[in-house]
Amino acid sequence: MAEVFPWVRHLTTNELRRFTFELVEALSDAADPDLDSTAEEVIAGWRATARIKADPAEYADARKPTSGDFGPVEVSV
């Protein structure tokens, strides 16, 4: 996995196992056009997790509790 996705080095062993399982599921589901889960979404989600974990300060910030309303979310297409 690390040869294809070098960012997995920032994931724990358990996270890497979960990523691998989710990716295999998404690739298996790819043959069925009615299923929403895609391999691209799985990869993007886990890559984002690895990016945050790669920076200890950013990771610590991400783990802090939040409260309140942060306003509307804009979705870019």
N, CA, C and O atoms as a CHARMM CRD file, in Angstrom:
* protein
*
  308
    1    1 MET  N      0.82000  -1.18800   0.00000 PROA 1      0.00000
    2    1 MET  CA     0.00000   0.00000   0.00000 PROA 1      0.00000
    3    1 MET  C      0.86800   1.25900   0.00000 PROA 1      0.00000
    4    1 MET  O      0.53700   2.23900  -0.66700 PROA 1      0.00000
    5    2 ALA  N      1.96000   1.23800   0.73100 PROA 2      0.00000
    6    2 ALA  CA     2.80400   2.43000   0.84600 PROA 2      0.00000
    7    2 ALA  C      3.44500   2.82000  -0.48800 PROA 2      0.00000
    8    2 ALA  O      3.77100   3.98800  -0.69900 PROA 2      0.00000
    9    3 GLU  N      3.62500   1.86900  -1.37100 PROA 3      0.00000
   10    3 GLU  CA     4.19500   2.19700  -2.68100 PROA 3      0.00000
   11    3 GLU  C      3.18900   2.94600  -3.54200 PROA 3      0.00000
   12    3 GLU  O      3.57000   3.81600  -4.32500 PROA 3      0.00000
   13    4 VAL  N      1.92500   2.62100  -3.40600 PROA 4      0.00000
   14    4 VAL  CA     0.87300   3.26600  -4.19300 PROA 4      0.00000
   15    4 VAL  C      0.38200   4.53200  -3.50900 PROA 4      0.00000
   16    4 VAL  O      0.12900   5.54100  -4.16700 PROA 4      0.00000
   17    5 PHE  N      0.24700   4.47900  -2.19000 PROA 5      0.00000
   18    5 PHE  CA    -0.24300   5.60400  -1.40100 PROA 5      0.00000
   19    5 PHE  C      0.80400   5.94400  -0.33500 PROA 5      0.00000
   20    5 PHE  O      0.69200   5.47400   0.79700 PROA 5      0.00000
   21    6 PRO  N      1.81700   6.75000  -0.67100 PROA 6      0.00000
   22    6 PRO  CA     2.90500   7.02200   0.27900 PROA 6      0.00000
   23    6 PRO  C      2.44600   7.68800   1.57200 PROA 6      0.00000
   24    6 PRO  O      3.12100   7.57500   2.59500 PROA 6      0.00000
   25    7 TRP  N      1.31700   8.37400   1.54000 PROA 7      0.00000
   26    7 TRP  CA     0.82200   9.07000   2.71900 PROA 7      0.00000
   27    7 TRP  C      0.32900   8.12600   3.81000 PROA 7      0.00000
   28    7 TRP  O      0.09500   8.57200   4.93300 PROA 7      0.00000
   29    8 VAL  N      0.16100   6.82100   3.51500 PROA 8      0.00000
   30    8 VAL  CA    -0.31700   5.89200   4.54500 PROA 8      0.00000
   31    8 VAL  C      0.67400   5.75100   5.69400 PROA 8      0.00000
   32    8 VAL  O      0.32200   5.22000   6.74700 PROA 8      0.00000
   33    9 ARG  N      1.89400   6.21100   5.51100 PROA 9      0.00000
   34    9 ARG  CA     2.89000   6.12000   6.58400 PROA 9      0.00000
   35    9 ARG  C      2.46100   6.93200   7.81200 PROA 9      0.00000
   36    9 ARG  O      2.97600   6.71300   8.90900 PROA 9      0.00000
   37   10 HSD  N      1.53100   7.85700   7.63600 PROA 10     0.00000
   38   10 HSD  CA     1.05300   8.67800   8.74600 PROA 10     0.00000
   39   10 HSD  C     -0.12600   8.04000   9.47600 PROA 10     0.00000
   40   10 HSD  O     -0.59400   8.57100  10.48300 PROA 10     0.00000
   41   11 LEU  N     -0.60500   6.90900   8.97400 PROA 11     0.00000
   42   11 LEU  CA    -1.72400   6.21300   9.60900 PROA 11     0.00000
   43   11 LEU  C     -1.20300   5.15300  10.57300 PROA 11     0.00000
   44   11 LEU  O     -0.11300   4.61000  10.38800 PROA 11     0.00000
   45   12 THR  N     -1.99000   4.86600  11.59800 PROA 12     0.00000
   46   12 THR  CA    -1.63700   3.77300  12.50000 PROA 12     0.00000
   47   12 THR  C     -1.88500   2.44600  11.78500 PROA 12     0.00000
   48   12 THR  O     -2.50000   2.40900  10.72000 PROA 12     0.00000
   49   13 THR  N     -1.41000   1.38500  12.36800 PROA 13     0.00000
   50   13 THR  CA    -1.62300   0.05800  11.78300 PROA 13     0.00000
   51   13 THR  C     -3.10900  -0.24000  11.65000 PROA 13     0.00000
   52   13 THR  O     -3.55000  -0.77100  10.63000 PROA 13     0.00000
   53   14 ASN  N     -3.88200   0.10200  12.67600 PROA 14     0.00000
   54   14 ASN  CA    -5.32400  -0.14000  12.63800 PROA 14     0.00000
   55   14 ASN  C     -5.98600   0.72000  11.55300 PROA 14     0.00000
   56   14 ASN  O     -6.86200   0.23900  10.83400 PROA 14     0.00000
   57   15 GLU  N     -5.57700   1.97900  11.43200 PROA 15     0.00000
   58   15 GLU  CA    -6.13600   2.84500  10.40100 PROA 15     0.00000
   59   15 GLU  C     -5.79900   2.33600   9.00700 PROA 15     0.00000
   60   15 GLU  O     -6.64400   2.37100   8.11300 PROA 15     0.00000
   61   16 LEU  N     -4.58300   1.86700   8.81800 PROA 16     0.00000
   62   16 LEU  CA    -4.18200   1.31600   7.52700 PROA 16     0.00000
   63   16 LEU  C     -5.02400   0.08300   7.18500 PROA 16     0.00000
   64   16 LEU  O     -5.42400  -0.10800   6.03700 PROA 16     0.00000
   65   17 ARG  N     -5.28000  -0.72900   8.17200 PROA 17     0.00000
   66   17 ARG  CA    -6.11600  -1.91100   7.97500 PROA 17     0.00000
   67   17 ARG  C     -7.53400  -1.49100   7.57000 PROA 17     0.00000
   68   17 ARG  O     -8.11400  -2.06800   6.65000 PROA 17     0.00000
   69   18 ARG  N     -8.08900  -0.48500   8.25700 PROA 18     0.00000
   70   18 ARG  CA    -9.43700  -0.01000   7.93600 PROA 18     0.00000
   71   18 ARG  C     -9.48600   0.61300   6.54500 PROA 18     0.00000
   72   18 ARG  O    -10.43800   0.39300   5.79600 PROA 18     0.00000
   73   19 PHE  N     -8.45300   1.39800   6.19600 PROA 19     0.00000
   74   19 PHE  CA    -8.38200   1.99300   4.85700 PROA 19     0.00000
   75   19 PHE  C     -8.36500   0.90100   3.79500 PROA 19     0.00000
   76   19 PHE  O     -9.09700   0.97600   2.80700 PROA 19     0.00000
   77   20 THR  N     -7.54000  -0.10100   3.99700 PROA 20     0.00000
   78   20 THR  CA    -7.43300  -1.19900   3.03600 PROA 20     0.00000
   79   20 THR  C     -8.77400  -1.91300   2.87500 PROA 20     0.00000
   80   20 THR  O     -9.19700  -2.20500   1.75700 PROA 20     0.00000
   81   21 PHE  N     -9.43600  -2.19200   3.99100 PROA 21     0.00000
   82   21 PHE  CA   -10.73700  -2.86300   3.95300 PROA 21     0.00000
   83   21 PHE  C    -11.76200  -2.00900   3.20400 PROA 21     0.00000
   84   21 PHE  O    -12.48000  -2.51500   2.34200 PROA 21     0.00000
   85   22 GLU  N    -11.83100  -0.71000   3.53200 PROA 22     0.00000
   86   22 GLU  CA   -12.79000   0.17900   2.87700 PROA 22     0.00000
   87   22 GLU  C    -12.50300   0.30700   1.37600 PROA 22     0.00000
   88   22 GLU  O    -13.42900   0.35400   0.56700 PROA 22     0.00000
   89   23 LEU  N    -11.23400   0.36300   1.01300 PROA 23     0.00000
   90   23 LEU  CA   -10.86400   0.47400  -0.39400 PROA 23     0.00000
   91   23 LEU  C    -11.26100  -0.78900  -1.16200 PROA 23     0.00000
   92   23 LEU  O    -11.80400  -0.70500  -2.26300 PROA 23     0.00000
   93   24 VAL  N    -10.98800  -1.94900  -0.58000 PROA 24     0.00000
   94   24 VAL  CA   -11.36100  -3.20600  -1.23600 PROA 24     0.00000
   95   24 VAL  C    -12.88200  -3.27800  -1.39500 PROA 24     0.00000
   96   24 VAL  O    -13.37700  -3.69800  -2.44200 PROA 24     0.00000
   97   25 GLU  N    -13.62200  -2.87200  -0.36200 PROA 25     0.00000
   98   25 GLU  CA   -15.08600  -2.85400  -0.46300 PROA 25     0.00000
   99   25 GLU  C    -15.55000  -1.92700  -1.57800 PROA 25     0.00000
  100   25 GLU  O    -16.41800  -2.28900  -2.37200 PROA 25     0.00000
  101   26 ALA  N    -14.96800  -0.72100  -1.63600 PROA 26     0.00000
  102   26 ALA  CA   -15.36300   0.25200  -2.65500 PROA 26     0.00000
  103   26 ALA  C    -15.03500  -0.25800  -4.05500 PROA 26     0.00000
  104   26 ALA  O    -15.81500  -0.06100  -4.98600 PROA 26     0.00000
  105   27 LEU  N    -13.89900  -0.90200  -4.20600 PROA 27     0.00000
  106   27 LEU  CA   -13.53200  -1.43800  -5.51900 PROA 27     0.00000
  107   27 LEU  C    -14.45300  -2.58700  -5.90800 PROA 27     0.00000
  108   27 LEU  O    -14.78500  -2.74600  -7.08300 PROA 27     0.00000
  109   28 SER  N    -14.86600  -3.38200  -4.93500 PROA 28     0.00000
  110   28 SER  CA   -15.80200  -4.47400  -5.21400 PROA 28     0.00000
  111   28 SER  C    -17.15900  -3.91600  -5.60200 PROA 28     0.00000
  112   28 SER  O    -17.83000  -4.44500  -6.48800 PROA 28     0.00000
  113   29 ASP  N    -17.56100  -2.83500  -4.92700 PROA 29     0.00000
  114   29 ASP  CA   -18.85600  -2.20900  -5.20900 PROA 29     0.00000
  115   29 ASP  C    -18.85000  -1.43400  -6.52200 PROA 29     0.00000
  116   29 ASP  O    -19.91400  -1.11800  -7.05400 PROA 29     0.00000
  117   30 ALA  N    -17.69200  -1.12900  -7.04100 PROA 30     0.00000
  118   30 ALA  CA   -17.59200  -0.30900  -8.25200 PROA 30     0.00000
  119   30 ALA  C    -18.31500  -0.94500  -9.43900 PROA 30     0.00000
  120   30 ALA  O    -18.71300  -0.24400 -10.37000 PROA 30     0.00000
  121   31 ALA  N    -18.48100  -2.23300  -9.41200 PROA 31     0.00000
  122   31 ALA  CA   -19.17100  -2.92100 -10.50800 PROA 31     0.00000
  123   31 ALA  C    -20.67900  -2.66800 -10.48900 PROA 31     0.00000
  124   31 ALA  O    -21.36300  -2.88500 -11.48900 PROA 31     0.00000
  125   32 ASP  N    -21.19900  -2.20400  -9.33200 PROA 32     0.00000
  126   32 ASP  CA   -22.63600  -1.95400  -9.19700 PROA 32     0.00000
  127   32 ASP  C    -22.88900  -0.44900  -9.21900 PROA 32     0.00000
  128   32 ASP  O    -22.57700   0.23000  -8.24100 PROA 32     0.00000
  129   33 PRO  N    -23.44500   0.09500 -10.30600 PROA 33     0.00000
  130   33 PRO  CA   -23.63200   1.54700 -10.42000 PROA 33     0.00000
  131   33 PRO  C    -24.64000   2.13000  -9.44100 PROA 33     0.00000
  132   33 PRO  O    -24.71400   3.35000  -9.29400 PROA 33     0.00000
  133   34 ASP  N    -25.42200   1.28500  -8.76500 PROA 34     0.00000
  134   34 ASP  CA   -26.41600   1.77600  -7.81400 PROA 34     0.00000
  135   34 ASP  C    -25.83000   2.08200  -6.43300 PROA 34     0.00000
  136   34 ASP  O    -26.50700   2.67700  -5.59500 PROA 34     0.00000
  137   35 LEU  N    -24.59600   1.68600  -6.19200 PROA 35     0.00000
  138   35 LEU  CA   -23.99500   1.91700  -4.88100 PROA 35     0.00000
  139   35 LEU  C    -23.27000   3.25900  -4.87100 PROA 35     0.00000
  140   35 LEU  O    -22.58800   3.61600  -5.83100 PROA 35     0.00000
  141   36 ASP  N    -23.42900   3.99900  -3.76800 PROA 36     0.00000
  142   36 ASP  CA   -22.88600   5.35200  -3.67000 PROA 36     0.00000
  143   36 ASP  C    -21.39800   5.40400  -3.33800 PROA 36     0.00000
  144   36 ASP  O    -20.70900   6.33200  -3.76300 PROA 36     0.00000
  145   37 SER  N    -20.89700   4.44600  -2.60300 PROA 37     0.00000
  146   37 SER  CA   -19.50600   4.47500  -2.16300 PROA 37     0.00000
  147   37 SER  C    -18.57000   4.28200  -3.35100 PROA 37     0.00000
  148   37 SER  O    -18.70900   3.32500  -4.11300 PROA 37     0.00000
  149   38 THR  N    -17.63400   5.18000  -3.49900 PROA 38     0.00000
  150   38 THR  CA   -16.66900   5.04900  -4.58400 PROA 38     0.00000
  151   38 THR  C    -15.26100   4.98400  -4.01900 PROA 38     0.00000
  152   38 THR  O    -14.99000   5.49100  -2.93000 PROA 38     0.00000
  153   39 ALA  N    -14.38500   4.36500  -4.75800 PROA 39     0.00000
  154   39 ALA  CA   -12.98800   4.25800  -4.33800 PROA 39     0.00000
  155   39 ALA  C    -12.36400   5.64400  -4.19400 PROA 39     0.00000
  156   39 ALA  O    -11.54600   5.86800  -3.30200 PROA 39     0.00000
  157   40 GLU  N    -12.74600   6.56300  -5.06000 PROA 40     0.00000
  158   40 GLU  CA   -12.19200   7.91900  -4.99900 PROA 40     0.00000
  159   40 GLU  C    -12.52200   8.60200  -3.66900 PROA 40     0.00000
  160   40 GLU  O    -11.67200   9.27700  -3.08800 PROA 40     0.00000
  161   41 GLU  N    -13.74500   8.42700  -3.19200 PROA 41     0.00000
  162   41 GLU  CA   -14.15300   9.01600  -1.91100 PROA 41     0.00000
  163   41 GLU  C    -13.38300   8.39800  -0.75200 PROA 41     0.00000
  164   41 GLU  O    -12.96000   9.10500   0.16200 PROA 41     0.00000
  165   42 VAL  N    -13.20100   7.09700  -0.78600 PROA 42     0.00000
  166   42 VAL  CA   -12.46900   6.40000   0.27000 PROA 42     0.00000
  167   42 VAL  C    -11.02600   6.89800   0.30400 PROA 42     0.00000
  168   42 VAL  O    -10.50100   7.21000   1.37200 PROA 42     0.00000
  169   43 ILE  N    -10.39300   6.97200  -0.85100 PROA 43     0.00000
  170   43 ILE  CA    -9.00000   7.42700  -0.91700 PROA 43     0.00000
  171   43 ILE  C     -8.88300   8.87200  -0.45400 PROA 43     0.00000
  172   43 ILE  O     -7.98000   9.19900   0.31600 PROA 43     0.00000
  173   44 ALA  N     -9.77900   9.73900  -0.90900 PROA 44     0.00000
  174   44 ALA  CA    -9.72400  11.16100  -0.53200 PROA 44     0.00000
  175   44 ALA  C     -9.90400  11.33100   0.97400 PROA 44     0.00000
  176   44 ALA  O     -9.21000  12.13700   1.59400 PROA 44     0.00000
  177   45 GLY  N    -10.81900  10.58500   1.55700 PROA 45     0.00000
  178   45 GLY  CA   -11.05000  10.69300   2.99100 PROA 45     0.00000
  179   45 GLY  C     -9.85800  10.25900   3.82000 PROA 45     0.00000
  180   45 GLY  O     -9.46200  10.94500   4.76300 PROA 45     0.00000
  181   46 TRP  N     -9.29300   9.12800   3.46800 PROA 46     0.00000
  182   46 TRP  CA    -8.14200   8.63600   4.22700 PROA 46     0.00000
  183   46 TRP  C     -6.89800   9.48000   3.96900 PROA 46     0.00000
  184   46 TRP  O     -6.06600   9.64800   4.86100 PROA 46     0.00000
  185   47 ARG  N     -6.76800  10.00900   2.76500 PROA 47     0.00000
  186   47 ARG  CA    -5.62500  10.88700   2.47300 PROA 47     0.00000
  187   47 ARG  C     -5.71900  12.16200   3.31500 PROA 47     0.00000
  188   47 ARG  O     -4.70800  12.64500   3.82400 PROA 47     0.00000
  189   48 ALA  N     -6.92100  12.70300   3.46100 PROA 48     0.00000
  190   48 ALA  CA    -7.11400  13.88400   4.29400 PROA 48     0.00000
  191   48 ALA  C     -6.75500  13.58100   5.75100 PROA 48     0.00000
  192   48 ALA  O     -6.13400  14.40300   6.42600 PROA 48     0.00000
  193   49 THR  N     -7.14300  12.41300   6.22300 PROA 49     0.00000
  194   49 THR  CA    -6.78900  12.00200   7.58400 PROA 49     0.00000
  195   49 THR  C     -5.27800  11.93200   7.74900 PROA 49     0.00000
  196   49 THR  O     -4.73300  12.42400   8.73700 PROA 49     0.00000
  197   50 ALA  N     -4.60600  11.32300   6.78400 PROA 50     0.00000
  198   50 ALA  CA    -3.14800  11.20200   6.85600 PROA 50     0.00000
  199   50 ALA  C     -2.47600  12.57000   6.81000 PROA 50     0.00000
  200   50 ALA  O     -1.48800  12.79400   7.51000 PROA 50     0.00000
  201   51 ARG  N     -2.99600  13.48600   5.99600 PROA 51     0.00000
  202   51 ARG  CA    -2.40500  14.83100   5.90800 PROA 51     0.00000
  203   51 ARG  C     -2.48200  15.56200   7.23800 PROA 51     0.00000
  204   51 ARG  O     -1.51900  16.20600   7.65300 PROA 51     0.00000
  205   52 ILE  N     -3.62600  15.46500   7.90700 PROA 52     0.00000
  206   52 ILE  CA    -3.77000  16.13100   9.20600 PROA 52     0.00000
  207   52 ILE  C     -2.82700  15.49500  10.21900 PROA 52     0.00000
  208   52 ILE  O     -2.17700  16.19800  10.99200 PROA 52     0.00000
  209   53 LYS  N     -2.75300  14.17100  10.21700 PROA 53     0.00000
  210   53 LYS  CA    -1.90300  13.47600  11.17400 PROA 53     0.00000
  211   53 LYS  C     -0.42000  13.69100  10.90500 PROA 53     0.00000
  212   53 LYS  O      0.40200  13.49000  11.79900 PROA 53     0.00000
  213   54 ALA  N     -0.06400  14.09700   9.68900 PROA 54     0.00000
  214   54 ALA  CA     1.34400  14.32900   9.34000 PROA 54     0.00000
  215   54 ALA  C      1.89900  15.55900  10.05000 PROA 54     0.00000
  216   54 ALA  O      3.10800  15.66100  10.25600 PROA 54     0.00000
  217   55 ASP  N      1.03400  16.48500  10.42400 PROA 55     0.00000
  218   55 ASP  CA     1.45100  17.71300  11.10700 PROA 55     0.00000
  219   55 ASP  C      0.95800  17.64300  12.55100 PROA 55     0.00000
  220   55 ASP  O     -0.23700  17.79700  12.80100 PROA 55     0.00000
  221   56 PRO  N      1.86800  17.41100  13.50900 PROA 56     0.00000
  222   56 PRO  CA     1.44200  17.24200  14.89800 PROA 56     0.00000
  223   56 PRO  C      0.61300  18.41800  15.44100 PROA 56     0.00000
  224   56 PRO  O     -0.34000  18.20300  16.18900 PROA 56     0.00000
  225   57 ALA  N      0.96300  19.63900  15.07800 PROA 57     0.00000
  226   57 ALA  CA     0.21300  20.80300  15.56000 PROA 57     0.00000
  227   57 ALA  C     -1.20100  20.82200  14.96900 PROA 57     0.00000
  228   57 ALA  O     -2.17200  21.08500  15.67800 PROA 57     0.00000
  229   58 GLU  N     -1.30600  20.54300  13.68200 PROA 58     0.00000
  230   58 GLU  CA    -2.61400  20.51400  13.03200 PROA 58     0.00000
  231   58 GLU  C     -3.46300  19.37500  13.57900 PROA 58     0.00000
  232   58 GLU  O     -4.67100  19.52500  13.76200 PROA 58     0.00000
  233   59 TYR  N     -2.83000  18.24200  13.83600 PROA 59     0.00000
  234   59 TYR  CA    -3.55200  17.09600  14.37900 PROA 59     0.00000
  235   59 TYR  C     -4.06900  17.40300  15.78300 PROA 59     0.00000
  236   59 TYR  O     -5.20600  17.06800  16.11500 PROA 59     0.00000
  237   60 ALA  N     -3.24000  18.03500  16.60100 PROA 60     0.00000
  238   60 ALA  CA    -3.66700  18.41100  17.95400 PROA 60     0.00000
  239   60 ALA  C     -4.84000  19.38500  17.88500 PROA 60     0.00000
  240   60 ALA  O     -5.78800  19.28000  18.66400 PROA 60     0.00000
  241   61 ASP  N     -4.77400  20.33600  16.94800 PROA 61     0.00000
  242   61 ASP  CA    -5.85700  21.29900  16.75200 PROA 61     0.00000
  243   61 ASP  C     -7.15000  20.59700  16.32800 PROA 61     0.00000
  244   61 ASP  O     -8.23400  20.93300  16.80600 PROA 61     0.00000
  245   62 ALA  N     -7.02700  19.63500  15.44100 PROA 62     0.00000
  246   62 ALA  CA    -8.19800  18.91700  14.92500 PROA 62     0.00000
  247   62 ALA  C     -8.88200  18.09100  16.00800 PROA 62     0.00000
  248   62 ALA  O    -10.07700  17.81000  15.91200 PROA 62     0.00000
  249   63 ARG  N     -8.14800  17.71100  17.01500 PROA 63     0.00000
  250   63 ARG  CA    -8.70300  16.87500  18.08000 PROA 63     0.00000
  251   63 ARG  C     -9.35100  17.68500  19.19500 PROA 63     0.00000
  252   63 ARG  O     -9.98100  17.10800  20.08200 PROA 63     0.00000
  253   64 LYS  N     -9.21200  19.01100  19.17200 PROA 64     0.00000
  254   64 LYS  CA    -9.81200  19.85000  20.21000 PROA 64     0.00000
  255   64 LYS  C    -11.32600  19.90400  20.02800 PROA 64     0.00000
  256   64 LYS  O    -11.82500  19.93000  18.90300 PROA 64     0.00000
  257   65 PRO  N    -12.05500  19.92000  21.15600 PROA 65     0.00000
  258   65 PRO  CA   -13.50600  20.01500  21.05000 PROA 65     0.00000
  259   65 PRO  C    -13.93200  21.36700  20.46100 PROA 65     0.00000
  260   65 PRO  O    -13.25200  22.37500  20.64900 PROA 65     0.00000
  261   66 THR  N    -15.03000  21.37400  19.77000 PROA 66     0.00000
  262   66 THR  CA   -15.57100  22.60300  19.19700 PROA 66     0.00000
  263   66 THR  C    -16.97100  22.81200  19.72900 PROA 66     0.00000
  264   66 THR  O    -17.59600  21.90000  20.27100 PROA 66     0.00000
  265   67 SER  N    -17.45000  24.03300  19.56300 PROA 67     0.00000
  266   67 SER  CA   -18.82800  24.31400  19.94700 PROA 67     0.00000
  267   67 SER  C    -19.32900  25.46900  19.09700 PROA 67     0.00000
  268   67 SER  O    -18.54200  26.22100  18.52200 PROA 67     0.00000
  269   68 GLY  N    -20.62300  25.59800  19.02400 PROA 68     0.00000
  270   68 GLY  CA   -21.20200  26.70000  18.27700 PROA 68     0.00000
  271   68 GLY  C    -21.46300  26.36700  16.82700 PROA 68     0.00000
  272   68 GLY  O    -21.23300  25.25400  16.35400 PROA 68     0.00000
  273   69 ASP  N    -21.95000  27.37700  16.15100 PROA 69     0.00000
  274   69 ASP  CA   -22.28300  27.25300  14.73000 PROA 69     0.00000
  275   69 ASP  C    -21.21300  27.95600  13.91800 PROA 69     0.00000
  276   69 ASP  O    -20.91900  29.12700  14.15600 PROA 69     0.00000
  277   70 PHE  N    -20.64300  27.26600  12.98200 PROA 70     0.00000
  278   70 PHE  CA   -19.57800  27.83500  12.16300 PROA 70     0.00000
  279   70 PHE  C    -20.10200  28.40100  10.84800 PROA 70     0.00000
  280   70 PHE  O    -19.32000  28.74400   9.96100 PROA 70     0.00000
  281   71 GLY  N    -21.41300  28.49700  10.72300 PROA 71     0.00000
  282   71 GLY  CA   -22.00300  29.09500   9.53900 PROA 71     0.00000
  283   71 GLY  C    -22.21600  28.09800   8.43100 PROA 71     0.00000
  284   71 GLY  O    -21.93600  26.90900   8.58400 PROA 71     0.00000
  285   72 PRO  N    -22.72100  28.59400   7.29300 PROA 72     0.00000
  286   72 PRO  CA   -23.01700  27.70000   6.16200 PROA 72     0.00000
  287   72 PRO  C    -21.73900  27.15600   5.52800 PROA 72     0.00000
  288   72 PRO  O    -20.68100  27.78300   5.56600 PROA 72     0.00000
  289   73 VAL  N    -21.87400  25.99400   4.95900 PROA 73     0.00000
  290   73 VAL  CA   -20.75800  25.35500   4.26900 PROA 73     0.00000
  291   73 VAL  C    -20.98300  25.51400   2.77500 PROA 73     0.00000
  292   73 VAL  O    -22.05300  25.19100   2.25900 PROA 73     0.00000
  293   74 GLU  N    -19.97000  26.01200   2.09100 PROA 74     0.00000
  294   74 GLU  CA   -20.06200  26.14100   0.64700 PROA 74     0.00000
  295   74 GLU  C    -19.46100  24.90600  -0.00800 PROA 74     0.00000
  296   74 GLU  O    -18.36900  24.46900   0.35400 PROA 74     0.00000
  297   75 VAL  N    -20.16800  24.35800  -0.95600 PROA 75     0.00000
  298   75 VAL  CA   -19.71600  23.17500  -1.66200 PROA 75     0.00000
  299   75 VAL  C    -19.23400  23.60000  -3.03500 PROA 75     0.00000
  300   75 VAL  O    -19.98400  24.19700  -3.80700 PROA 75     0.00000
  301   76 SER  N    -17.97700  23.29100  -3.33900 PROA 76     0.00000
  302   76 SER  CA   -17.46500  23.61700  -4.66700 PROA 76     0.00000
  303   76 SER  C    -17.59500  22.38800  -5.54900 PROA 76     0.00000
  304   76 SER  O    -17.35300  21.26000  -5.11800 PROA 76     0.00000
  305   77 VAL  N    -17.97600  22.63000  -6.77600 PROA 77     0.00000
  306   77 VAL  CA   -18.19900  21.51900  -7.70600 PROA 77     0.00000
  307   77 VAL  C    -17.08900  21.45600  -8.70900 PROA 77     0.00000
  308   77 VAL  O    -17.09400  20.58600  -9.58000 PROA 77     0.00000
